C-alpha cells in the first residue's frame, strides 16, 4: 500500500504529519531530545530494523528536523543532531508525554517532567503566548488565515470551536 502524501494540503496539521506522522519519526525525535545522536544508539533504543531506521533518519534530515554530521572519517560514521526546526518540536513531544500520562498510564507514570531548579514535577499546558492563558480554558475557533485557499475558506466558513 502506497503512503498518501499530505504535503500539498493547506492544513498545518496535515503538513506536519507529512514529516513526523510516522511513529518511528516521533520516537527518533524523542531519543534525539534525550541526547542520542548515533545510528547504533537509535537502533539499540528503539529496536527498529536498520533499513527502517535509515529511511526515517534520511526523511528527518530531508525535512530539516535533524542534521547529519560526520564524526569519523574511516570508516565514515555520522551523527544526527536536532536543528532549530527539530528543537521547535519539543512542545509537541512534551504535550504527547503529558497526554499519555493522563490518558494511558494506567499503571502510573513511567516518565515525569521535573523542574531542574525546584525539583517539583511540572505539567505541560498549551498557553496563548500573548496572554499566558491556557488554551484548554479558552473558547478558540479555527478560521482561515491570510494564505488559505478557497477550499480552506469554505471548510472554515462556519468556524468550529476547538
C-alpha positions as CSV (number, residue, x, y, z in Angstrom):
1,X,0.0,0.0,0.0
2,X,1.5,3.3,-1.1
3,X,1.6,6.1,1.5
4,X,-0.6,9.1,1.0
5,X,1.3,12.4,0.9
6,X,-0.2,15.4,2.8
7,X,2.4,17.9,1.7
8,X,0.1,19.5,-0.8
9,X,-2.7,20.2,1.7
10,X,-3.0,23.6,3.2
11,X,-3.9,22.2,6.7
12,X,-0.9,22.8,9.0
13,X,-1.7,19.6,10.9
14,X,-1.6,17.6,7.6
15,X,1.6,19.3,6.6
16,X,3.2,18.5,9.9
17,X,2.1,14.9,9.7
18,X,3.9,14.7,6.3
19,X,7.2,15.0,8.2
20,X,6.5,13.4,11.7
21,X,3.3,11.4,11.2
22,X,5.1,8.0,11.1
23,X,5.6,6.7,14.7
24,X,9.3,5.9,14.3
25,X,9.9,9.6,13.4
26,X,8.4,10.8,16.6
27,X,10.3,8.2,18.7
28,X,13.6,9.1,16.9
29,X,13.0,12.8,17.7
30,X,12.2,11.8,21.3
31,X,15.5,10.0,21.6
32,X,17.4,12.9,20.0
33,X,16.0,15.1,22.8
34,X,17.2,12.5,25.3
35,X,20.7,13.0,23.8
36,X,21.1,10.1,21.4
37,X,22.7,11.1,18.1
38,X,24.3,8.0,16.5
39,X,22.7,5.4,14.4
40,X,23.6,2.5,16.7
41,X,22.2,4.4,19.7
42,X,18.8,4.9,18.0
43,X,18.8,1.3,16.8
44,X,19.6,0.0,20.3
45,X,17.0,2.3,22.0
46,X,14.2,1.6,19.5
47,X,14.9,-2.0,18.3
48,X,13.8,-0.8,14.9
49,X,15.0,-2.6,11.7
50,X,18.1,-0.9,10.3
51,X,16.6,-0.3,6.9
52,X,13.5,1.4,8.5
53,X,15.8,3.5,10.8
54,X,17.9,4.5,7.8
55,X,14.8,5.7,5.9
56,X,13.4,7.6,8.8
57,X,16.6,9.3,9.6
58,X,17.0,10.3,6.0
59,X,13.4,11.7,5.9
60,X,14.0,13.7,9.1
61,X,17.2,15.1,7.6
62,X,15.4,16.0,4.4
63,X,12.6,17.6,6.4
64,X,15.2,19.8,8.2
65,X,14.4,18.3,11.6
66,X,17.8,16.6,12.0
67,X,21.2,17.4,10.6
68,X,23.6,14.6,9.5
69,X,27.2,15.3,10.6
70,X,30.3,13.1,10.0
71,X,32.1,12.4,13.2
72,X,34.6,9.7,11.9
73,X,36.4,9.5,8.6
74,X,37.5,5.9,8.5
75,X,35.1,4.2,8.4
76,X,32.7,7.0,7.7
77,X,30.3,7.5,10.7
78,X,27.6,10.0,11.2
79,X,25.6,11.5,14.0
80,X,22.2,13.1,13.8
81,X,21.6,16.3,15.7
82,X,18.5,18.4,16.1
83,X,18.2,21.5,14.0
84,X,16.2,24.6,15.1
85,X,13.2,23.1,13.4
86,X,13.7,19.9,15.2
87,X,14.1,21.6,18.6
88,X,10.9,23.5,17.9
89,X,9.1,20.1,18.0
90,X,9.9,19.9,21.8
91,X,6.5,21.3,23.0
92,X,4.7,18.7,20.8
93,X,6.7,15.9,22.4
94,X,6.1,17.2,25.9
95,X,2.4,17.5,25.2
96,X,2.3,13.9,24.0
97,X,4.1,12.9,27.1
98,X,1.6,14.7,29.4
99,X,-1.4,13.4,27.4
100,X,0.0,9.8,27.5
101,X,0.5,10.0,31.3
102,X,-3.0,11.4,31.8
103,X,-4.9,9.0,29.4
104,X,-2.9,5.8,29.0
105,X,-0.6,5.2,32.0
106,X,-3.0,3.0,34.0
107,X,0.0,1.6,35.9
108,X,1.2,5.1,36.8
109,X,3.7,7.5,35.3
110,X,6.9,6.0,33.9
111,X,8.3,9.4,32.9
112,X,7.8,12.7,34.7
113,X,9.0,16.2,34.0
114,X,10.8,17.8,36.9
115,X,11.8,21.5,37.2
116,X,15.7,21.5,37.4
117,X,15.7,24.4,39.9
118,X,12.9,23.5,42.3
119,X,12.8,19.7,41.8
120,X,9.0,19.9,41.5
121,X,7.0,18.0,39.0
122,X,5.7,20.1,36.1
123,X,2.7,19.5,33.9
124,X,2.9,21.0,30.4
125,X,0.0,23.1,29.3
126,X,-0.5,24.8,26.0
127,X,-0.9,28.6,26.5
128,X,-1.6,31.6,24.4
129,X,1.8,33.4,24.0
130,X,0.2,36.9,24.3
131,X,-1.9,36.4,27.4
132,X,-0.4,33.3,29.1
133,X,-3.9,31.8,29.4
134,X,-4.2,28.0,28.9
135,X,-5.8,27.2,25.6
136,X,-7.9,24.5,27.2
137,X,-9.7,27.2,29.3
138,X,-10.3,29.4,26.2
139,X,-13.0,29.0,23.6
140,X,-11.0,29.2,20.4
141,X,-12.1,28.6,16.9
142,X,-10.2,27.7,13.7
143,X,-10.5,30.4,11.0
144,X,-9.0,30.7,7.5
145,X,-5.7,32.5,7.6
146,X,-4.3,35.0,5.0
147,X,-2.8,32.2,2.9
148,X,-5.8,30.0,2.9
149,X,-7.1,28.9,-0.5
150,X,-10.8,28.8,-1.4
151,X,-11.3,25.2,-0.3
152,X,-9.9,26.0,3.2
153,X,-12.0,29.2,3.4
154,X,-15.1,27.1,2.6
155,X,-14.2,24.5,5.1
156,X,-13.8,27.1,7.8
157,X,-16.6,29.4,6.8
158,X,-18.6,28.2,9.9
159,X,-15.6,28.1,12.3
160,X,-15.6,25.1,14.6
161,X,-15.0,25.7,18.3
162,X,-11.9,23.8,19.4
